[in-house]
Amino acid sequence: MPRISVLIKSLAISASIGLAGCASWEVGTPLAFSKSGRECTNTGTIGLFDTSLDLLVANYDSKPDVDDLQAVAGLGSVLKHPDFACVDYIATSGAYGSQGGEFLVAPRLFDLAFGDQWLDAHGARAQTIATLAERMEDTIAAGGRVWVAEAGQSDVTAAAVEKLPRAMWMSVHVVQHSYWNESMSSKEAMQTVVYNTRYHRVQDGNFPDNGSPAFNTEDGSHWAALLADPLVGPIWAEAKRLSDHHNPKAAYVNPAVAAGGLDFSDTVEIAYIFGFDDMEGVGDFVERFANN
């Protein structure tokens, strides 16, 4: 069954201060809880995202590449950082398109990263789409925007958008970094997201020096810091366990993971939304979101 969030409405009054490592942060009046039910002291803007109004939708295909397993850990690490406590979010597992290969079942990983704020599109696709559409519509009706971090194909996103009143479609921002993900989405889904939402095509997070962080490396030296972190270490430990288990037999064997390194390249959409896309790569990410 999909997990359904409890929305807690709040008002905020903004005043600007700086936040190292991010775009401008505007601080508002203290809140008891974020819309996702977490303790939250201040609302405001992080990068492009207004925490007092906006919704983050993080869609993962988890098929067949194990990189999504580590990308889940990447976003989980961001959301557990205190600077992001006021972010309203929902994640989706199994948001895949037409590609073949095995779907990588990972409920414990999603629980560790997102608590009960995730949906199972593999097991309950229609209900997941309906819940996403409801969350999107509530957000937009309240004056916010929806930011979709597309760590996979756009079929689920498009189906949810198509359930919204047409006037709301352009309040949905879809962020994608992969031509392969686009090619495995249906033509109809791509038509919806590219021409009828605000579509942001960012550079591929698998490669350096292209304007996006390179969250893909065969260098395994960063694992120690990730696994040792008391807050996010358990998320990364589960991502590593699943990656090491599935990668040797997957339809696509991820070379960075096979070499003992890391691939959470689908986290560049998150970096773009929240304004830390000036990072060079994995080392910068670990310095910011681990070693707490």
C-alpha positions as CSV (number, residue, x, y, z in Angstrom):
1,M,0.0,0.0,0.0
2,P,1.3,3.5,-0.7
3,R,2.2,5.6,2.3
4,I,0.1,8.8,2.6
5,S,1.5,11.9,4.2
6,V,-0.3,14.1,6.8
7,L,-0.3,17.7,5.7
8,I,0.2,20.3,8.4
9,K,-0.5,23.8,7.2
10,S,1.7,26.7,8.4
11,L,2.3,30.4,7.8
12,A,5.8,32.0,7.7
13,I,7.2,35.5,7.7
14,S,10.5,35.8,5.8
15,A,13.7,37.7,6.5
16,S,16.9,37.0,4.5
17,I,20.2,35.6,5.9
18,G,23.0,33.7,4.2
19,L,23.5,29.9,4.2
20,A,26.9,28.6,3.4
21,G,26.9,26.1,0.5
22,C,23.4,26.9,-0.7
23,A,21.7,29.7,-2.5
24,S,20.0,32.3,-0.4
25,W,18.0,31.1,2.7
26,E,15.1,33.2,4.0
27,V,14.2,32.6,7.6
28,G,10.7,32.8,8.9
29,T,8.9,32.4,12.2
30,P,9.5,29.2,14.1
31,L,7.3,26.2,13.3
32,A,6.6,23.1,15.4
33,F,6.5,20.7,12.4
34,S,7.0,20.8,8.6
35,K,4.2,19.7,6.3
36,S,5.8,16.2,6.2
37,G,5.4,16.0,10.0
38,R,9.1,16.6,11.0
39,E,10.3,19.1,13.6
40,C,11.0,22.4,11.8
41,T,12.2,25.7,13.2
42,N,12.3,28.0,10.2
43,T,10.8,28.1,6.7
44,G,12.1,30.0,3.7
45,T,13.8,29.5,0.4
46,I,16.6,27.0,-0.3
47,G,17.9,27.4,-3.8
48,L,14.7,27.3,-6.0
49,F,12.6,25.7,-3.3
50,D,10.2,27.6,-1.0
51,T,9.9,25.5,2.1
52,S,6.8,27.4,3.2
53,L,4.8,26.5,0.1
54,D,6.5,24.0,-2.2
55,L,6.5,20.2,-2.5
56,L,9.4,17.9,-3.5
57,V,8.5,14.8,-5.4
58,A,11.4,12.4,-5.8
59,N,10.7,9.6,-8.3
60,Y,13.0,6.6,-8.5
61,D,12.7,3.9,-11.2
62,S,15.1,1.4,-9.4
63,K,15.2,-0.7,-12.5
64,P,17.7,-2.1,-13.5
65,D,20.7,0.0,-12.4
66,V,21.6,0.1,-8.7
67,D,22.5,3.8,-8.9
68,D,19.0,4.6,-7.7
69,L,19.6,2.7,-4.5
70,Q,22.5,5.1,-3.7
71,A,20.6,8.1,-5.0
72,V,17.9,7.3,-2.4
73,A,20.7,7.4,0.3
74,G,21.9,10.7,-1.2
75,L,18.5,12.4,-0.9
76,G,17.9,10.8,2.5
77,S,21.2,12.4,3.7
78,V,20.1,15.8,2.4
79,L,16.7,15.6,4.1
80,K,18.2,14.6,7.4
81,H,20.5,17.7,7.5
82,P,19.0,20.3,9.8
83,D,19.0,23.0,7.1
84,F,16.4,20.9,5.2
85,A,14.1,20.0,8.1
86,C,11.2,22.2,6.7
87,V,11.2,20.6,3.2
88,D,7.8,19.0,2.3
89,Y,8.5,15.9,0.3
90,I,7.2,12.6,-1.0
91,A,9.3,9.8,-2.7
92,T,8.2,7.1,-5.1
93,S,9.8,3.7,-5.7
94,G,9.1,1.9,-9.0
95,A,8.5,5.0,-11.1
96,Y,9.9,3.2,-14.2
97,G,9.1,3.3,-17.9
98,S,9.6,0.8,-20.7
99,Q,13.0,-0.6,-19.8
100,G,13.7,-4.2,-19.1
101,G,15.6,-5.8,-16.2
102,E,14.7,-6.5,-12.6
103,F,13.0,-4.1,-10.3
104,L,15.1,-3.7,-7.2
105,V,12.9,-4.1,-4.2
106,A,14.2,-1.9,-1.3
107,P,11.5,-1.1,1.3
108,R,13.9,-0.9,4.2
109,L,16.1,1.6,2.3
110,F,13.1,3.8,1.5
111,D,12.0,3.6,5.2
112,L,15.4,4.6,6.4
113,A,15.7,7.5,4.0
114,F,12.1,8.8,3.9
115,G,10.2,7.3,6.9
116,D,6.6,6.9,5.8
117,Q,6.8,9.6,3.1
118,W,7.1,7.3,0.2
119,L,4.9,5.4,-2.3
120,D,5.2,2.1,-4.0
121,A,4.5,2.5,-7.8
122,H,5.7,-1.0,-8.5
123,G,3.1,-2.6,-6.2
124,A,0.3,0.0,-6.5
125,R,0.8,2.1,-9.5
126,A,-2.7,3.6,-10.0
127,Q,-3.0,4.4,-6.3
128,T,0.5,6.0,-6.2
129,I,-0.4,8.2,-9.2
130,A,-3.6,9.3,-7.6
131,T,-1.9,10.1,-4.3
132,L,0.9,12.1,-6.1
133,A,-1.8,14.0,-8.0
134,E,-3.6,14.8,-4.8
135,R,-0.4,16.1,-3.1
136,M,0.4,18.1,-6.2
137,E,-3.0,19.7,-6.4
138,D,-3.1,20.6,-2.7
139,T,0.3,22.2,-3.0
140,I,-0.5,24.3,-6.0
141,A,-4.0,25.3,-4.7
142,A,-2.2,26.7,-1.6
143,G,0.1,28.9,-3.8
144,G,3.1,26.6,-4.0
145,R,5.0,24.8,-6.8
146,V,5.8,21.2,-7.3
147,W,9.5,20.2,-7.9
148,V,9.9,16.7,-9.4
149,A,13.4,15.2,-9.1
150,E,13.1,12.7,-11.9
151,A,15.6,9.9,-11.0
152,G,14.1,7.7,-13.7
153,Q,11.5,7.9,-16.4
154,S,8.6,10.4,-16.6
155,D,5.6,8.0,-17.1
156,V,4.4,8.2,-13.4
157,T,5.0,12.0,-13.3
158,A,3.1,12.6,-16.5
159,A,0.2,10.4,-15.3
160,A,-0.1,12.4,-12.1
161,V,0.1,15.8,-13.9
162,E,-2.6,14.7,-16.3
163,K,-5.0,14.3,-13.3
164,L,-4.5,17.9,-12.3
165,P,-6.7,20.8,-13.6
166,R,-5.0,22.0,-16.8
167,A,-4.4,25.4,-15.3
168,M,-2.1,23.8,-12.7
169,W,0.2,22.0,-15.1
170,M,2.7,24.8,-15.4
171,S,3.2,25.0,-11.6
172,V,4.9,21.6,-11.9
173,H,8.7,21.7,-12.4
174,V,10.3,18.5,-13.7
175,V,14.1,18.2,-13.4
176,Q,15.9,15.5,-15.4
177,H,19.6,14.7,-16.1
178,S,19.5,11.6,-18.3
179,Y,18.9,11.2,-22.0
180,W,18.5,7.4,-21.3
181,N,15.7,8.1,-18.8
182,E,14.0,10.2,-21.4
183,S,14.4,7.5,-24.1
184,M,12.8,4.9,-21.8
185,S,9.8,7.1,-21.1
186,S,6.7,6.9,-23.4
187,K,6.4,9.5,-26.1
188,E,3.1,10.6,-24.6
189,A,4.7,11.1,-21.2
190,M,7.5,13.1,-22.6
191,Q,5.0,15.3,-24.5
192,T,3.3,16.0,-21.3
193,V,6.3,16.9,-19.2
194,V,8.4,18.7,-21.8
195,Y,5.7,20.9,-23.4
196,N,3.1,21.2,-20.6
197,T,5.1,21.5,-17.4
198,R,8.2,23.6,-16.7
199,Y,10.9,21.1,-17.8
200,H,14.5,21.6,-16.6
201,R,17.1,19.6,-18.4
202,V,20.3,19.6,-16.3
203,Q,23.7,18.1,-17.2
204,D,24.4,14.4,-16.6
205,G,25.6,13.7,-13.0
206,N,27.7,10.8,-14.2
207,F,30.5,13.0,-15.7
208,P,32.7,15.8,-14.4
209,D,33.2,19.3,-15.7
210,N,29.8,19.7,-17.4
211,G,28.0,22.1,-15.0
212,S,26.5,19.4,-12.7
213,P,28.3,17.7,-9.8
214,A,29.9,14.4,-10.7
215,F,28.2,12.1,-8.2
216,N,29.8,9.0,-9.8
217,T,33.2,7.7,-8.9
218,E,35.2,4.5,-8.8
219,D,37.0,5.9,-5.8
220,G,35.8,4.1,-2.7
221,S,37.6,6.2,-0.2
222,H,34.4,8.2,0.7
223,W,32.5,5.1,2.0
224,A,34.2,5.2,5.4
225,A,32.8,8.7,6.2
226,L,29.4,7.9,4.9
227,L,29.1,4.7,6.8
228,A,30.5,6.2,10.0
229,D,28.1,9.0,10.2
230,P,25.7,8.3,13.1
231,L,22.7,9.9,11.4
232,V,23.0,8.9,7.7
233,G,25.3,5.9,8.0
234,P,22.5,3.3,8.3
235,I,20.9,4.6,5.1
236,W,24.2,4.3,3.2
237,A,24.9,0.9,4.8
238,E,21.6,-0.5,3.4
239,A,22.2,1.1,0.0
240,K,25.7,-0.5,-0.1
241,R,24.3,-3.9,1.0
242,L,21.7,-3.8,-1.7
243,S,24.0,-2.4,-4.4
244,D,26.7,-5.0,-3.7
245,H,24.0,-7.8,-3.8
246,H,22.2,-6.8,-7.0
247,N,25.0,-5.2,-9.1
248,P,26.8,-8.4,-10.2
249,K,23.7,-10.0,-11.6
250,A,21.8,-6.9,-12.8
251,A,20.9,-6.3,-16.4
252,Y,23.2,-3.4,-16.3
253,V,26.3,-3.8,-14.2
254,N,27.3,-0.4,-12.8
255,P,31.1,0.0,-13.3
256,A,31.6,2.5,-10.4
257,V,29.8,0.2,-7.9
258,A,31.6,-2.9,-9.3
259,A,34.9,-1.0,-8.6
260,G,33.9,-0.4,-5.0
261,G,33.0,3.3,-5.6
262,L,29.8,5.3,-5.6
263,D,27.1,6.2,-8.1
264,F,24.3,8.5,-6.8
265,S,24.3,10.5,-10.0
266,D,20.5,11.0,-9.9
267,T,21.0,13.3,-6.9
268,V,22.1,16.1,-9.3
269,E,18.4,17.0,-9.8
270,I,18.2,17.5,-6.0
271,A,21.4,19.6,-6.1
272,Y,19.8,21.8,-8.9
273,I,16.6,22.3,-6.9
274,F,18.3,23.2,-3.6
275,G,21.2,25.2,-5.1
276,F,24.2,23.1,-4.2
277,D,24.9,22.2,-7.9
278,D,28.2,24.1,-7.6
279,M,29.7,21.1,-5.9
280,E,32.5,19.4,-7.8
281,G,31.5,15.9,-6.9
282,V,31.3,13.2,-4.3
283,G,33.9,14.6,-1.9
284,D,32.0,17.9,-1.6
285,F,28.8,16.1,-1.0
286,V,30.3,13.9,1.8
287,E,31.8,17.0,3.4
288,R,28.5,18.8,3.5
289,F,26.1,15.9,4.3
290,A,28.2,13.4,6.3
291,N,30.7,13.8,9.1
292,N,27.9,15.3,11.2
